[in-house]
Amino acid sequence: MKIKDWEGIVLIIGAGDIGKHLSYALASIAPKLEVVICGRTIKGKSGIYLDLENDDSFITFEKNVSLLNKPIRLVINTSGFLHSNSIKPEKRLTHINRSSMIKNFSINSLGPILIAKSIEQFIRPELPFVYSSLSARVGSISDNRLGGWYSYRASKAAQNQFLKTLSIEWRRKFPLAIVTLLHPGTCNTKLSKPFQSSVPKDKLFTPDQSSKYLLNIISELNPSDSGKFLAWDKSVIPW
């Protein structure tokens, strides 16, 4: 698949570091694609506003996407939630509470599948199309050896199940469509900042590095890869 030759629209969901660097890299390697960043911090004409926790926002999002008047070729969801000033990853069972679990699932699990629901109407069956959403290795159930981080792990595992199921449905509807879950590695962003002390220097990627790894994967995908959970180095992660 040669995305460098594609024409149409790329939607990047999430205006954080990885999302911005993906837009920079795409402008270089696929100049015929118009990149549109979508997220809660988007204002004015710089992109499309989308709040993954607001159903009305999805309705407005769909209307704005329909106005682009070009085929949607690639959608990359970079959004995710791990911590805030009041919510931290749980180290043990006693740290669990309902509100933090709901917050994790709202963004990490429900967000990606609701994005898919909104963009389905814009997929053209005759054109190759990719929907890639960022997951995390800690969302792998069989790879869970350390425990902890209950809500984040479970919400990423739920996302994996949602999009694996989606890949099966879309394979029937859109034979040229590809759905993948991508682990970007540990990237030096606000999301991972408090948890980087144990990460080897050669495994802590800049947003630019991580973005290029992700696009290398996407550029080599085929329809037979739909439904896979892939790491930044192209290895398959067990569910």
C-alpha positions in Angstrom: 0.0 0.0 0.0 1.6 3.3 -1.1 0.0 6.1 0.9 2.5 8.5 -0.6 0.4 8.3 -3.8 -3.0 8.6 -2.0 -5.3 11.6 -2.5 -7.9 12.7 0.0 -8.2 13.4 3.7 -6.4 12.2 6.8 -8.2 12.7 10.1 -5.9 12.7 13.1 -7.9 12.4 16.3 -6.0 14.0 19.2 -4.1 17.3 19.0 -1.2 16.2 21.3 2.4 15.7 20.6 2.1 12.5 18.6 -0.9 13.8 16.6 1.0 17.0 15.7 4.2 15.1 14.6 2.1 12.7 12.6 0.7 15.6 10.7 4.2 17.0 10.0 5.5 13.6 8.8 2.4 13.0 6.6 2.9 16.4 4.9 6.4 15.2 3.9 5.7 11.7 2.8 2.2 12.0 1.4 1.8 15.6 0.0 -1.4 14.7 -1.8 -3.2 14.0 1.4 -4.8 16.8 3.3 -4.3 16.4 7.1 -7.1 17.6 9.4 -6.5 17.4 13.2 -9.5 16.8 15.4 -9.7 17.3 19.1 -11.0 19.3 22.1 -8.3 21.9 21.9 -9.1 22.8 18.2 -10.4 26.3 17.7 -11.5 28.2 14.6 -10.5 26.9 11.2 -7.4 25.0 12.3 -9.1 21.7 12.4 -12.3 20.0 13.6 -13.5 20.1 17.1 -14.3 16.7 18.7 -14.9 15.9 22.4 -14.8 12.1 22.7 -17.0 12.3 25.9 -19.8 14.3 24.3 -22.3 12.7 22.0 -23.5 16.0 20.6 -19.9 16.7 19.6 -19.9 13.6 17.4 -22.9 14.9 15.6 -21.2 18.2 14.8 -18.0 16.3 13.9 -19.8 14.3 11.3 -21.3 17.4 9.7 -17.9 19.1 9.5 -16.3 16.0 8.0 -19.0 15.9 5.4 -18.1 19.4 4.3 -14.6 18.4 3.4 -15.8 17.1 0.1 -12.9 14.7 -0.4 -12.6 11.0 0.3 -11.4 10.0 3.8 -8.4 7.7 3.3 -6.8 7.5 6.7 -8.0 8.0 10.3 -5.5 7.8 13.1 -6.8 8.0 16.7 -4.0 9.2 19.0 -6.2 10.2 22.0 -5.8 8.5 25.3 -6.2 8.9 29.0 -3.9 7.7 31.8 -3.8 10.3 34.6 -4.8 13.8 35.6 -4.3 15.9 38.7 -6.9 13.9 40.5 -6.7 10.5 38.9 -3.6 8.2 39.0 -3.0 4.7 37.7 -3.9 2.2 40.5 -1.0 0.4 42.0 -3.3 -2.0 44.0 -7.0 -3.0 44.4 -7.7 -0.5 47.2 -6.9 2.4 44.8 -9.8 1.5 42.5 -12.8 3.8 42.3 -15.8 4.0 39.9 -15.2 7.6 38.6 -11.6 6.9 37.5 -12.6 3.6 35.8 -15.4 5.4 34.0 -13.0 8.2 32.8 -10.5 5.6 31.5 -13.1 3.6 29.6 -14.9 6.7 28.3 -11.8 7.9 26.4 -9.7 4.8 25.9 -12.5 2.3 25.0 -15.7 4.1 24.0 -14.0 6.9 22.2 -12.3 4.8 19.5 -15.4 2.7 18.6 -17.6 5.9 18.5 -15.1 7.4 16.1 -15.5 4.4 13.9 -19.3 4.7 14.0 -19.0 8.4 12.9 -16.5 7.8 10.0 -18.1 4.7 8.6 -20.5 6.7 6.4 -17.5 8.4 4.7 -15.6 5.2 3.7 -15.6 4.5 0.0 -15.6 0.7 -0.7 -13.6 1.2 -3.9 -10.7 3.0 -2.2 -8.1 1.6 0.2 -8.8 3.0 3.7 -7.1 2.7 7.1 -8.3 3.2 10.6 -5.5 2.9 13.2 -6.0 3.6 16.9 -3.2 3.8 19.5 -3.4 1.1 22.1 -0.8 0.0 24.6 1.2 -3.1 25.3 -0.2 -3.1 28.9 -3.6 -3.7 27.3 -2.4 -7.2 26.4 -4.0 -9.7 28.8 -1.5 -12.4 28.1 1.5 -10.0 28.5 0.3 -8.8 31.9 3.1 -9.8 34.3 3.4 -6.9 36.7 -0.3 -6.1 37.5 -1.5 -2.7 38.6 -2.9 0.0 36.4 -6.3 -1.7 36.5 -8.4 0.9 34.7 -5.9 1.8 32.0 -5.0 -1.9 31.2 -8.7 -2.9 31.1 -9.8 0.1 29.0 -7.1 -0.6 26.4 -8.0 -4.3 26.4 -11.6 -3.3 25.8 -10.6 -1.0 22.9 -8.7 -3.9 21.4 -11.8 -6.1 21.5 -14.0 -3.3 20.1 -11.7 -2.8 17.1 -11.0 -6.4 16.5 -14.7 -6.9 16.2 -15.0 -3.9 14.0 -12.3 -5.3 11.7 -14.5 -8.4 11.1 -17.6 -6.3 10.2 -15.7 -3.9 8.0 -14.0 -6.8 6.2 -17.4 -7.8 4.9 -18.6 -4.2 4.1 -15.3 -2.7 2.9 -12.8 -5.3 1.5 -10.1 -2.7 1.1 -10.4 -1.2 4.6 -7.9 -2.0 7.3 -8.3 -1.6 11.1 -5.3 -1.8 13.3 -4.3 -1.2 16.9 -0.9 0.3 17.3 1.4 0.4 20.3 3.7 3.5 19.8 6.2 2.5 22.4 6.9 4.7 25.4 6.9 8.2 24.0 8.2 11.3 25.8 4.8 13.0 26.1 2.7 14.4 29.0 0.9 11.1 29.2 4.0 9.1 30.1 6.0 11.9 31.8 5.5 10.7 35.4 6.3 7.1 34.6 9.5 7.4 32.5 12.1 6.7 35.2 12.3 3.0 34.6 12.3 3.2 30.8 15.8 2.7 29.1 17.0 5.7 27.2 17.0 3.9 23.9 13.3 2.9 24.5 12.0 6.3 25.3 11.0 7.8 21.9 10.5 11.4 20.9 7.1 12.2 19.4 8.9 12.5 16.0 10.4 9.0 16.3 7.2 7.4 17.4 5.2 9.1 14.6 7.6 7.8 12.0 7.5 4.3 13.4 3.7 4.4 13.2 3.6 5.7 9.7 6.2 3.0 8.6 3.7 0.4 9.9 0.7 2.0 8.2 2.5 2.3 4.9 3.1 -1.4 4.8 -0.3 -2.6 5.8 -2.5 -4.9 3.6 -6.1 -5.9 4.0 -4.9 -9.2 5.5 -3.4 -7.2 8.4 -6.8 -5.9 9.4 -7.6 -6.7 13.1 -3.9 -7.0 14.2 -2.4 -5.5 17.3 1.1 -4.2 16.3 4.0 -2.7 18.2 6.1 0.2 16.9 8.7 -2.3 15.6 6.1 -4.1 13.6 5.9 -7.1 15.9 2.5 -8.7 16.7 1.4 -8.2 20.3 -0.6 -11.1 21.8 -4.1 -10.2 23.0 
